[in-house]
Amino acid sequence: MTAYLAAFLIVAAVALFVAAPLTEGFLRGRRSANLELIRLQHARELALQGLRELEFDHEMGKLDASDYNGLKANLENHALAAMRGLEQLSQSTRPTLVRLASIRSGGAPQPQSNPRPFNFCPQCGSRVAAAHRFCPGCGTALVTITRGRAQA
């Protein structure tokens, strides 16, 4: 009896091992979107960190104006390309989320009449809503406070 059980377990293990690559096709779409999101976020963070360091080096006098302008333009292009890619990726996943929400609520999908405007944090590049006063990523104040309001 134990010989049959051991043989069955070995056959089941081999079958699972052989079938494992077949399941990648079902998960590939979700996995590639996640990898693309991670890649774009990493590219954005690298470009923004490079801009911060470039600004620091320029203010310390390590770079002259022509080098600074050339490097800054290159890093800004990289950051903007990554941000555009993130925006396109979020736009491609948004209709699915709207459809799922409408299915759960039991109604037909309703188009959003007035989407909330979004901006990006000038410090870290995180996406922030227009109503936010502080960046959720780094905590930078997004609303400048005048002296009159600060003392009042």
Steps between C-alpha positions, in 0.01 A plus 500: 500500500779745587673416172187611308477821705867581439461429126190721486681788674796472263272499193305800637822694567630431150166603347501829692861564402421440132180711509658799677620676181151470352353723771733790414284584199207582727707722727723661238275800427470600864867435567618705201283797603643483852855479366438796271360701792804417714737584213336837436492592869867409530590707192307798638667475840847473343442805281363707789789400726740589220335842468534560873868406495561705186343805662716449809817462293418814302439705814827372649683624191600157370325552163506792263178634347531325161558156653224559753246600233583203277484246780187656646316484168597134458387405852176697466423316176557165673280598796221630277512189280467279807213712634325486163541123498356475852205718397434286192523184709255638755264608219509151351405340832240763601215380271528152650468643849196712403336197340567282806358765733184527291457122491529486879248780542259324262476776240639578159837673485458874544761720337663745735361843416762705683821310573709642784805686375833354604840658526844376590706592804788731403730333754455126441272477193225304676151543370284723724139610482417868462342506847815373674702754696792263560661235281404147615838370382748739662293741712601815312257789543318549170322822598723797560405690813535877489620689805161663550324165523772345716472771766120514499 
